[in-house]
């Protein structure tokens, strides 16, 4: 949905649906998208956030008739794609994912080729009225980055794709934007780390010279073009798990001149006070195929755990002291109070007020992809009910009068 020039486009991520292959993603689109459109945007064009896996990208790249079919289907149903999730390279549904979701990382040729394929597909299937964005991984899983040479390799490949995007716009007139998504336990995790990476590796003299070489353009030109094509996804859940002040983090990106190409509304699981009752209730969230990175605040000190089960195990070893947990488990944005614990929905509300005050991005998205692993008591209605309710809640929040932050 297009909410106007200040607020931009709004959609939910189709990462919530089966879509590991193009046949699966096409079936999900044809099954769910018309039903949701009928609920939330019956008379106006309906924007889509499309998951394109590496397998789907290969299919669409080699089959021009399938690309034409997709474009025709979108036009027929008054829909348009404005953003793609190209973060998970391989399978994401129905099997254990964990840290493999970051593989192959940005040190590999596979990640480069896949991202370039997605960019080329977007340039063909999206309307001229939008500058589509690609959501991608935060460079690498942090434990894998063991040297400065590894960082140099990540940056070289990232800038190779930026050079491809520059050439793609020159050749087709279509601007495609690439957005890195900071995430807990990754090389890009906190807002401060991400800003520092852009300043030290992308916007630096060395980074500018490297992009100039790759793009075959003067340094004076690529200094502006890199900001035209490379930015970030600000996932409110991820930065809430890091115990960041959401308003301050958004303003830090803005002050540093780093574009937020997608503002992602997602709520984390929040335990204001860890008690035996809360831990017992949390057990239903530990049996998941995804990582559940958990940050603990105890006596003013932050401790990071790779999974919620690790935090629970540490608490059982030593339960002394008052502590608070925030867990990377995307919960429905319309929820706030879950009994023994809560969600970080307040961070979404802060971000939306900042966005209303100073528009940060023309792409807004809800990314609650965990419907299939939510505890049964949180599932009310079917998946169409669920995503429609999220869209309606967020649209109302975006269009509500802005309040000071």
LINGIWO-V689496 format. One record per backbone hydrogen bond with DSSP energy under -0.5 kcal/mol. CO is the residue of the C=O (numbers start at 1). NH is the residue of the N-H. E is the energy in kcal/mol with one decimal. If there is no record, write none. Layout:
CO | NH | E
CO | NH | E
//
This chain:
1 | 3 | -0.6
1 | 10 | -2.9
4 | 8 | -2.9
8 | 3 | -3.0
9 | 364 | -2.9
11 | 366 | -2.3
12 | 49 | -0.8
13 | 16 | -1.4
14 | 17 | -1.5
21 | 25 | -2.3
22 | 26 | -3.0
23 | 27 | -1.9
24 | 28 | -2.3
25 | 29 | -2.7
26 | 30 | -2.6
27 | 31 | -1.8
28 | 32 | -2.9
28 | 33 | -0.6
29 | 33 | -1.5
29 | 34 | -0.6
32 | 36 | -2.4
33 | 37 | -2.7
34 | 38 | -2.1
35 | 39 | -0.8
36 | 39 | -0.7
36 | 40 | -2.5
37 | 41 | -2.5
45 | 47 | -0.5
46 | 80 | -2.0
48 | 50 | -0.6
48 | 82 | -2.0
48 | 83 | -1.1
49 | 14 | -1.6
50 | 52 | -0.5
50 | 85 | -2.2
53 | 57 | -2.7
54 | 58 | -2.2
55 | 59 | -2.0
56 | 60 | -2.8
57 | 61 | -2.2
58 | 62 | -1.9
59 | 63 | -1.0
63 | 66 | -0.6
63 | 67 | -1.5
64 | 68 | -2.1
65 | 69 | -2.3
66 | 70 | -2.4
67 | 71 | -2.5
68 | 72 | -2.6
69 | 73 | -2.5
70 | 74 | -2.5
71 | 75 | -2.3
72 | 76 | -2.6
73 | 77 | -1.7
74 | 79 | -2.9
75 | 78 | -1.3
78 | 46 | -2.2
80 | 48 | -2.6
82 | 133 | -1.6
83 | 50 | -2.5
84 | 86 | -0.8
84 | 135 | -3.0
85 | 52 | -1.7
87 | 89 | -0.6
89 | 54 | -2.8
89 | 55 | -0.5
97 | 100 | -1.6
98 | 101 | -1.7
99 | 102 | -1.6
100 | 103 | -1.8
105 | 108 | -1.8
108 | 112 | -1.2
109 | 113 | -2.8
110 | 114 | -2.4
111 | 115 | -2.1
112 | 116 | -2.2
113 | 117 | -2.1
114 | 118 | -2.2
115 | 119 | -2.2
116 | 120 | -2.2
117 | 121 | -2.2
118 | 122 | -2.6
119 | 123 | -2.2
120 | 124 | -0.8
121 | 124 | -0.9
121 | 125 | -2.3
122 | 126 | -1.9
127 | 130 | -1.7
130 | 132 | -0.7
132 | 177 | -2.8
133 | 84 | -2.4
134 | 179 | -3.1
135 | 86 | -2.3
136 | 181 | -1.4
137 | 139 | -1.8
138 | 140 | -2.2
138 | 188 | -1.1
139 | 106 | -2.7
140 | 187 | -2.9
141 | 144 | -2.1
141 | 145 | -0.5
142 | 145 | -1.8
144 | 146 | -1.2
147 | 151 | -1.4
148 | 152 | -2.3
149 | 153 | -2.1
150 | 154 | -2.3
151 | 155 | -2.5
152 | 156 | -2.5
153 | 157 | -2.0
154 | 158 | -2.2
155 | 159 | -2.6
156 | 160 | -1.7
157 | 161 | -1.6
158 | 162 | -1.8
159 | 163 | -2.5
160 | 164 | -1.7
161 | 165 | -2.3
162 | 166 | -2.3
163 | 167 | -2.2
164 | 168 | -2.5
165 | 169 | -2.2
166 | 170 | -2.0
167 | 171 | -2.3
168 | 172 | -2.6
168 | 174 | -0.6
169 | 173 | -2.2
173 | 175 | -0.5
174 | 176 | -0.6
177 | 134 | -2.7
178 | 231 | -2.6
179 | 136 | -2.7
180 | 182 | -0.7
180 | 233 | -2.8
183 | 186 | -1.6
185 | 142 | -1.8
187 | 189 | -0.7
188 | 183 | -2.3
190 | 194 | -2.1
191 | 195 | -2.7
192 | 196 | -2.3
193 | 197 | -2.3
194 | 198 | -2.2
195 | 199 | -2.4
196 | 200 | -2.8
197 | 201 | -2.7
197 | 202 | -0.9
198 | 202 | -1.1
198 | 203 | -3.8
204 | 208 | -2.7
205 | 209 | -2.3
206 | 210 | -2.3
207 | 211 | -2.4
208 | 212 | -2.4
209 | 213 | -2.0
210 | 214 | -2.2
211 | 215 | -2.9
212 | 216 | -1.4
212 | 217 | -1.5
218 | 221 | -1.3
218 | 222 | -1.8
219 | 223 | -1.6
221 | 224 | -1.0
221 | 225 | -1.8
222 | 226 | -2.4
224 | 228 | -1.0
225 | 229 | -1.2
226 | 230 | -2.3
229 | 178 | -3.1
231 | 180 | -2.3
232 | 234 | -0.5
232 | 261 | -1.7
232 | 262 | -1.3
233 | 182 | -0.6
233 | 235 | -0.9
234 | 236 | -0.7
234 | 264 | -2.6
235 | 239 | -2.0
236 | 240 | -1.7
237 | 241 | -2.3
238 | 242 | -1.1
239 | 244 | -2.2
240 | 243 | -2.0
244 | 246 | -0.9
245 | 249 | -2.6
246 | 250 | -2.3
247 | 251 | -2.0
248 | 252 | -1.7
249 | 253 | -2.0
250 | 254 | -2.1
251 | 255 | -2.8
252 | 256 | -1.9
253 | 257 | -0.5
253 | 258 | -2.2
254 | 257 | -1.1
257 | 259 | -0.6
259 | 232 | -2.3
259 | 261 | -0.9
262 | 234 | -2.8
262 | 264 | -0.7
263 | 265 | -0.7
263 | 365 | -2.2
264 | 236 | -2.4
264 | 266 | -0.8
265 | 367 | -1.7
267 | 331 | -2.8
268 | 344 | -1.7
269 | 327 | -2.9
270 | 272 | -0.7
270 | 342 | -3.7
271 | 325 | -2.1
273 | 275 | -0.7
275 | 279 | -2.7
276 | 280 | -2.1
277 | 281 | -2.0
278 | 282 | -1.9
279 | 283 | -0.8
280 | 283 | -0.7
281 | 284 | -0.9
282 | 285 | -2.4
283 | 286 | -1.3
286 | 288 | -1.5
289 | 97 | -2.8
289 | 98 | -2.0
293 | 328 | -3.1
294 | 305 | -3.1
295 | 326 | -1.9
296 | 298 | -0.6
296 | 303 | -2.4
297 | 324 | -1.9
298 | 301 | -1.7
301 | 298 | -2.4
303 | 296 | -3.2
305 | 294 | -2.5
307 | 310 | -0.7
307 | 311 | -1.5
308 | 312 | -2.4
309 | 313 | -2.2
310 | 314 | -2.2
311 | 315 | -2.2
312 | 316 | -2.3
313 | 317 | -1.4
314 | 318 | -1.9
322 | 299 | -0.7
323 | 274 | -2.2
324 | 297 | -2.7
325 | 271 | -3.1
326 | 295 | -2.7
327 | 269 | -1.9
327 | 329 | -2.1
331 | 267 | -0.9
332 | 335 | -1.8
336 | 338 | -0.6
336 | 343 | -1.8
338 | 340 | -1.1
341 | 338 | -2.5
342 | 270 | -3.1
344 | 347 | -1.6
344 | 348 | -0.8
345 | 348 | -0.6
345 | 349 | -2.0
346 | 350 | -2.2
347 | 351 | -2.3
348 | 352 | -2.6
349 | 353 | -1.6
350 | 354 | -2.3
351 | 355 | -2.6
352 | 356 | -2.2
353 | 357 | -1.9
354 | 358 | -3.1
360 | 260 | -0.6
362 | 9 | -3.0
363 | 263 | -2.8
364 | 11 | -1.1
365 | 265 | -3.3
365 | 367 | -0.5
366 | 13 | -2.8
367 | 369 | -0.9
370 | 373 | -1.6
370 | 374 | -0.8
371 | 374 | -0.9
375 | 378 | -2.1
376 | 379 | -1.5
378 | 380 | -0.9
379 | 381 | -0.6
382 | 386 | -2.3
383 | 387 | -2.5
384 | 388 | -2.0
385 | 389 | -2.5
386 | 390 | -1.8
387 | 391 | -2.5
388 | 392 | -2.6
389 | 393 | -2.2
390 | 394 | -2.6
391 | 395 | -2.7
392 | 396 | -2.0
393 | 397 | -2.2
394 | 398 | -2.7
395 | 399 | -2.2
396 | 400 | -1.0
//
